[in-house]
Structures are given as C-alpha cells and as structure tokens.
Amino acid sequence: MKKNNYLIFLLIILNCLLLIPVLSYRFHFYRVKVDAGKKALIDYQGPIKPTILNRDNFPTLDSRSYILIDIVTNTILAQKNSNEKIYPASTTKLATALTALNIYPLDEIITIPSAYTEGKVMELVAGEKITVRSLVQALLVYSANDAAYNLALHHQNGVSGFVGDMNKLMKKYNINNTNFTNFDGIHNPSHYSTASDLAQLGRLAIKNPIITEIVPQKEFTVTDIDNTYKHELVSTNELLGVVPEIQGLKTGWTPEAGGCFISLINLNGNKLISVVTQSQDRFTDTKRIVDWAKNSVIW
C-alpha cells in the first residue's frame, strides 16, 4: 500500500513538472496579447474632426432652413432652423430607394401593371418587365414617380406596407422627426421631415454602395429586360459636372415644399452632406455652401 502511495505521489509530481512549460507558455501568450491590446488602444486615433476657420463669412442663403455636416464625425458645420418641420418633396425618394434595396434583390423583375402618370414619370408601359436596379436608378437620378410607385406596389403588403417599412427604417436609425405618407413626396400635410433628419437620411444612404454608384450619373438609359422599351434619363441634379465637388444625392421640389436638395460633397477626400430646403434657388444655395466649405473648413 505504501509503495502504491509512493508511486501515485511521484506521478503527481511528474505531471506538475510537465505542466510548467505549458502554463508558462499560456501565461506568456496572454501577457503578449494584453500588451498588444494596450498598445493598440494607445496607438488608436479616432476620426479627425473638421475645424472651421471663420464662421462669420458664411454666405446668405435663400433657404429657410439648411444644414452642413461632416459625414465621418457627424459634426454640424453650419445650420439654420435645421430642426424645423419642412416638406421633403422628392428627397423622400432616398428613403424609397433604401427601403427597396433592403427588401428586394437587385435583379428581381417587376411587371408594370399600368401606367402611372402623377408627377414626373419615366413613362413605364403596362406589361413592361423591368428590374429593381433599373427602377432604383430611375428613381434616384431622374426622380421618376412611376418608378417609386411600382417599387412600392411590389411590396407583399402593397403600397401601405412599403410606406410602413419606410417609416420603420427611419425609426430604426433614430431619424425621429420624419413621417412618410407616400413613396414619392407628393404633398401631404402629414408627410414631413427636417433639414437635420434629411442630412441623417443622406448619411445613411451613402453607406449603400449601390446608391453611391448611381447618384453621380448625369444621364443614362434603362431598358426593360427584353430591350423593347428604352428610357433615356437625365439627372435632376444640375450641379453634376458643373461643381466638381458634388457627387449626388437627391433633389426635390413641390409648390408647398419649395426647392430641396440633399447633396454629397467631396472636398479632397473629406465628405460632407448639405441640405437646403424651402429654397427658390437650391442649386445656387448649395454652390455657395460648397465655396464656403472649401475656404473655411480644414481637417
């Protein structure tokens, strides 16, 4: 019995000796990992916030409300009445596009049931078969109401289901001062937003690579899947190709809303979003904002 106890004791000692290198290695690995983590925290540099050189030289704009933000840091660089309720007109279609891209595959085919004629249309024909991608292109560049309508109508719960999903998307991303009653921005007193919310909508939209691919296009042609119908479309964004820093996004106008424009601005790789609303000259207002930012904002 004593001999067995002695052997068991020796085996325990031997196992402990064998474990020492393993434990030593694990401790060393853990210490190296912790040290690397500490170094990463020390070396980490967050995004650089923009600096405004001169706020006093901001131009006078026709817009009743406007905002300019830095996209990466979400810093407000300029604003006026940016939380005041406005009518978004066709800037609504950024939310329409995002919602469609969230629920439909790009290559899904939609059959047009009948012509839709309210507002600006690309003249889709009853029976025409066209992809979701083509409708989103027409929606964003040409601001085609019939493209928006057919994307909404294609929803499994119809137009109301689609608009409901538009509003859910806004709430999901804390765009809380916005309410949509339709897919195209046709005036309705209960269809509203703010300049601040539209800036956040723009900031959300450009995270989708399909949208950033489409919105710089000045003109293009879309066809149905059989190449029977051709729709030659020109962008409603009059600053494309005129102001090099402008790379999108979405225009809007109704008599009640006035002129609206959410713009994507690229200043030497630093990206901004500006929103002008209730303007009689939305493009001149936006150009003035770009000129100010070029001379007054640094990173």
C-alpha positions in Angstrom: 0.0 0.0 0.0 2.9 2.4 0.9 4.6 1.6 -2.3 1.4 2.4 -4.3 1.1 5.7 -2.5 4.7 6.5 -3.2 4.1 5.8 -7.0 1.0 8.0 -7.0 2.9 10.8 -5.4 5.7 10.5 -8.0 3.2 10.6 -10.8 1.6 13.8 -9.4 5.0 15.4 -9.1 5.9 14.4 -12.7 2.6 15.7 -14.1 3.2 19.0 -12.4 6.6 19.3 -13.8 5.2 18.6 -17.3 2.6 21.3 -16.9 5.1 24.0 -16.0 6.2 24.7 -19.6 2.6 24.7 -20.8 1.4 27.1 -18.2 4.4 29.3 -18.7 3.7 29.5 -22.4 0.0 30.3 -21.9 0.8 33.0 -19.4 3.4 34.5 -21.8 0.8 34.3 -24.7 -1.8 36.0 -22.5 0.6 38.7 -21.4 1.7 39.4 -25.0 -2.0 39.6 -26.1 -2.8 42.0 -23.3 0.3 44.1 -24.0 -0.7 44.2 -27.7 -4.2 45.3 -26.8 -2.9 48.1 -24.6 -0.6 49.2 -27.4 -3.5 49.2 -29.9 -5.5 51.4 -27.5 -2.6 53.7 -27.1 -1.9 53.9 -30.9 -5.6 54.2 -31.9 -6.6 57.6 -33.4 -10.2 58.4 -33.9 -11.5 60.2 -36.9 -10.3 63.7 -37.3 -12.9 66.4 -36.6 -13.1 69.3 -39.1 -12.1 72.8 -37.9 -13.9 75.9 -39.1 -11.5 78.8 -39.8 -14.2 81.5 -40.0 -17.8 81.1 -39.1 -18.6 84.8 -39.8 -18.1 84.6 -43.5 -20.9 82.0 -44.1 -22.9 83.1 -47.1 -26.5 84.4 -47.0 -28.8 81.7 -48.5 -32.3 81.8 -49.8 -33.2 78.6 -47.9 -35.3 79.0 -44.9 -33.6 76.0 -43.3 -30.3 74.3 -44.1 -27.5 72.2 -42.5 -24.0 71.1 -43.4 -22.4 68.1 -41.6 -19.2 66.2 -41.8 -20.1 62.6 -42.6 -17.5 60.7 -40.7 -17.8 62.5 -37.3 -21.4 63.8 -37.8 -20.2 67.2 -36.8 -22.5 70.1 -37.7 -20.5 72.8 -39.5 -23.4 75.2 -40.3 -27.1 75.2 -39.8 -30.2 77.4 -39.6 -33.6 76.2 -38.5 -32.4 72.6 -39.1 -35.0 71.1 -36.7 -37.9 73.0 -38.1 -40.6 70.9 -39.8 -40.4 71.0 -43.6 -42.0 69.1 -46.5 -39.3 66.9 -48.1 -40.8 66.6 -51.7 -38.8 64.1 -53.8 -35.9 63.9 -51.4 -38.3 61.3 -49.9 -37.1 59.0 -52.7 -33.8 58.4 -50.9 -35.8 56.6 -48.3 -37.8 54.8 -51.0 -34.6 53.6 -52.6 -33.1 52.5 -49.3 -36.3 50.6 -48.4 -36.4 48.9 -51.9 -32.8 47.9 -51.6 -33.4 46.4 -48.2 -36.3 44.2 -49.2 -35.8 43.3 -52.9 -32.9 41.6 -54.8 -31.4 43.9 -57.4 -32.2 41.5 -60.3 -35.8 40.9 -59.2 -38.2 41.6 -62.1 -41.2 43.8 -61.6 -44.0 43.7 -64.2 -45.7 47.1 -64.6 -49.5 46.6 -64.2 -50.5 50.0 -65.7 -49.1 53.4 -66.5 -48.7 55.8 -63.5 -49.0 59.5 -64.5 -48.8 61.6 -61.3 -45.8 64.0 -61.3 -42.5 63.4 -63.1 -42.5 60.0 -64.8 -40.2 57.9 -67.0 -43.3 56.6 -68.9 -43.3 53.0 -67.9 -45.7 50.9 -70.0 -48.3 48.4 -68.9 -46.8 44.9 -69.2 -43.2 46.1 -69.2 -40.8 43.9 -67.3 -38.0 45.8 -65.6 -35.5 45.1 -62.8 -35.4 46.6 -59.3 -32.0 48.0 -60.1 -33.3 49.9 -63.2 -36.2 51.3 -61.2 -33.9 52.4 -58.4 -31.6 54.1 -61.0 -34.6 56.0 -62.5 -35.9 56.9 -59.0 -32.6 58.4 -57.8 -31.3 60.1 -61.0 -34.4 61.1 -62.9 -36.7 61.2 -59.8 -39.3 59.1 -61.6 -42.6 58.9 -59.7 -43.7 55.9 -61.6 -40.5 54.0 -60.7 -41.2 54.8 -57.0 -44.9 53.7 -57.3 -44.0 50.4 -58.8 -41.4 49.6 -56.2 -43.9 50.4 -53.5 -46.7 48.4 -55.2 -44.5 45.4 -55.5 -44.4 45.0 -51.7 -46.1 41.9 -50.3 -48.5 44.2 -48.4 -48.9 46.7 -51.2 -48.1 50.4 -51.1 -49.2 50.9 -47.5 -46.9 48.1 -46.4 -44.0 49.6 -48.3 -44.5 53.1 -46.8 -44.8 51.5 -43.4 -41.4 49.9 -44.0 -40.0 53.4 -45.0 -41.1 54.8 -41.6 -39.8 51.7 -39.7 -36.4 52.3 -41.4 -36.3 55.9 -40.2 -37.2 54.9 -36.6 -34.5 52.2 -36.7 -31.8 54.8 -37.3 -33.3 57.4 -35.0 -34.5 59.7 -37.7 -37.4 60.6 -35.5 -38.7 63.9 -36.8 -39.8 62.4 -40.1 -43.0 60.8 -41.2 -43.8 59.5 -44.7 -47.3 59.0 -46.1 -46.2 58.2 -49.6 -43.3 56.9 -51.7 -42.6 59.9 -53.9 -43.0 63.1 -51.8 -46.2 64.3 -53.4 -47.5 66.9 -50.9 -49.4 65.8 -47.8 -49.6 67.8 -44.6 -48.7 64.6 -42.6 -45.6 63.9 -44.9 -42.8 65.9 -43.3 -39.2 65.9 -42.2 -36.5 68.4 -41.1 -33.2 69.5 -42.7 -31.4 67.7 -39.8 -33.2 64.5 -40.5 -32.6 64.7 -44.2 -28.9 65.0 -43.6 -29.0 61.8 -41.5 -31.0 60.2 -44.3 -28.3 61.2 -46.7 -25.6 59.9 -44.4 -27.4 56.6 -44.1 -28.0 56.3 -47.8 -24.4 56.7 -48.9 -23.5 53.6 -46.8 -25.2 51.6 -49.5 -22.7 51.1 -52.4 -25.5 50.8 -54.9 -26.7 54.3 -54.1 -23.2 55.8 -54.2 -22.7 54.1 -57.6 -25.9 55.6 -59.0 -26.2 59.1 -57.8 -23.1 60.6 -59.6 -24.6 59.6 -63.0 -25.6 62.6 -65.1 -27.5 60.7 -67.7 -28.2 57.1 -68.7 -30.6 54.8 -70.5 -32.5 52.0 -68.8 -34.4 49.3 -70.7 -36.8 46.5 -69.9 -35.4 43.0 -69.7 -36.3 42.3 -73.4 -34.8 45.6 -74.7 -38.3 46.5 -76.1 -38.6 49.8 -74.2 -35.9 52.4 -73.7 -36.0 55.2 -71.2 -33.4 57.9 -71.7 -33.0 59.8 -68.4 -31.1 62.9 -67.4 -30.3 63.7 -63.8 -32.3 66.4 -62.0 -29.1 67.4 -60.2 -28.0 70.4 -62.1 -24.6 70.7 -60.3 -23.3 67.3 -61.6 -20.4 68.1 -63.9 -20.6 71.8 -63.0 -19.4 71.8 -59.4 -16.7 69.1 -59.3 -17.1 68.6 -55.5 -20.8 67.5 -55.9 -21.2 63.7 -56.2 -25.0 63.4 -55.6 -27.5 62.9 -53.9 -31.2 63.9 -54.3 -33.3 66.8 -55.4 -36.9 67.7 -54.6 -39.5 70.3 -55.4 -43.2 70.9 -54.9 -45.0 74.2 -54.7 -45.6 73.7 -50.9 -42.0 72.4 -50.2 -40.2 74.8 -52.4 -36.8 73.6 -53.6 -34.9 71.0 -51.6 -31.6 69.4 -52.2 -29.5 66.8 -50.3 -26.0 67.0 -51.7 -23.0 64.8 -51.3 -19.8 67.0 -51.2 -16.3 65.6 -51.6 -13.5 68.0 -50.5 -10.2 66.3 -51.3 -11.5 63.0 -49.9 -13.3 64.6 -46.9 -17.0 64.1 -47.4 -19.8 66.4 -46.3 -23.6 66.4 -46.7 -25.5 69.6 -47.1 -29.3 70.0 -47.1 -31.1 73.1 -48.3 -34.9 73.3 -48.0 -37.7 75.8 -48.9 -35.4 77.5 -51.3 -36.2 79.4 -54.5 -32.6 78.6 -55.8 -31.5 75.4 -54.3 -28.5 74.9 -56.6 -27.1 78.4 -56.1 -27.5 77.9 -52.3 -25.7 74.6 -52.5 -22.9 76.1 -54.6 -22.4 78.9 -52.0 -22.2 76.3 -49.3 -19.5 74.3 -51.2 -17.5 77.5 -51.9 -17.6 78.4 -48.2 -16.6 74.9 -47.1 -13.6 74.9 -49.5 -12.3 78.1 -48.0 -13.4 77.7 -44.3 -13.2 74.0 -43.3 -10.0 72.1 -42.7 -9.2 68.6 -41.3 
